[in-house]
Amino acid sequence: MLNKITTNFKKIAILNSKKIYVMNYLVLFITSILYGIYILTISASQHVGFQQILKSSPYTAIMFIVILLNLLVGYALWVKGSDGMSNNKRNRFLLMDLALCQLIVGNIFSFIAFLSTFISFKNQPDNNIESTRNSLTGTVAVATILYVLCFFLLIRLTIH
């Protein structure tokens, strides 16, 4: 009886981690779309072109770069998620790295999504199955460098 309950609990936990993983990249896509709508609304209300908005507001330009990075990372997670992201230490490290990157640029919703994905993966046993697709490591490494650069640019804006 206890074995059956444990097996059912593991199935539920695995199902929930997949749902949390999907919600993770959906949050990245949705926040990117909402920020795009925000920029379009400003453009329409002030009768100013997109390039003029980016030139006049450095904060908006930096956050637009962050949004493009979010789309890139979200796409990489979506592609990786189609065959299932393996639960191992390297992928959990990548999730924590992305969570910290989202935190430093101020994306609280994305930070919470990455942190919850990390926690759901951490509570499950490791599997060392490597997918045949390209790993996320390269995408995450480049994105991390660019997120940190955007963070320093944001800090520079607040100091000036």
N, C-alpha and C positions, 0 to 999 in steps of 0.2 A: 504494500500500500504506500509506504513512504517513498519507495523507488518510483512509483507511478506519479506521485505528486512532484517529486524532484524533476522528473523528465518533462512533465507538463510545464513546470516553472521555467525550465531552460528554454523550451519552445517559445513561451511567451516573451522571455527576455530577449531572445534572438530576434523575434518578430519586432519587438519594440526598438531594438537597436537599429534595425534596417529602416524603420519609420523615422527615427530620430536622424539618421544619416540623410535620408531624403529631405527631411525638413531643413537640414543644415544648408544644402545648396539651394533650396527654394528660398530661404531667407536671404541668401546672397543675391539671387535673381530679383526678388521682390523689392528689396531695399534699393537695388540699382535702378530698377524701373521707376520707383517712387522718386528718387533723386532726379532722374531724367525728367519726370513730369514736373517736378519743382522748378527745374531750370527752364523748361518750356513755358511754364506759367509766368515766371519772372520776365522772360523774353517777350511774351505776348502782352503782359500788362504794362511794361515799360516801353514797348515798341522798339526794342533794341535787338540786334542780331546776337546769335550764339557766341561768335568770336568776340564781340564787344563785351559781353558779360564776362567771359573768361579773362579778357584784358583788364577790365575794371575791378575785378574782385579776385585777388590772388588766392584767397581761401576757397572760393568756388572752383578755381582751376585745380588746386591741389586735391580737393575732394572729388573732382571729376576724375582725376588720375586714380584715386582710391577706388572709385566706383568701377572704372575699367578693370582694375586689378581684381575686384570682387567678381566681375563677370568672368574673367579668365580662370580664377580659382574655382568658381562655381561650375564652369563648364568642365574643368578637369575632374572635379568631384563627380559630376554627372556621368561623364564618360567612364570613369573608374567604377562608379556605382552600378553600372549596367551589368557587370559581371561579378559584382560583390567585392567590396574592399576587404582584404584579409585583415584579421585581427591579430596584429603582432606589435612588438615594441616599436618598430620603426614607424609604422603608420600611426600609432598612438602619439609618438613624438611629433609627427607632422601635424596632427590635429591640435596638440597643445601649442606648437609653434604658431599655427594659424590663429588660434584663440588669442594668444598674446599680441600678435600683429593687429588683430581687430580691436583689441583693447587700447593699444597705444594710439591708434588713429581715431578712436572715439566711437566705433561701431558697437554699441552695447548689445543690440539684438543679435548680431553676428557672433559676438563674443560668447553670449549665453548659448547660442546654438552649437558652436564648436566645443564649448566646455561640456555641455550635456552629451554630445556625441562621444567625447573623450571618456566621460564617466561611464556611459553605457558600454563602450568597448572594453574599458578597464575591468568591469565586473564580470566579464565573460572569459572563458579559457582561451589561451592563445591557439591560433592555428597558423602553421607556417606555409600555407598554400600560397604560392606566388602566382599571380595572374600572368598570362602571356602578353598582356598589354603593357605599354610603357608605364612606369611607376610615376607617382606624384612627386617624387623627390626633386627633380629638376624644376618643375613648375613652382613648387613651394619654395625652393631656394631662391629663385629669381624674384618671386613675389615678396618674400621676406626682405630681401635687399631693397626693393622698391617701396614696401610699406615703411621700413625704417627711414628711408630717404624722405618720404612724405611726412613722417613724424617729425624729423628734424626741420623740415621746411615749415611745418605748422608751429613748432616751437619758435623758430626764427620770426615768424609773423607776430607771435604774441609778445616777443621781446621788443620788437620795433614799435 
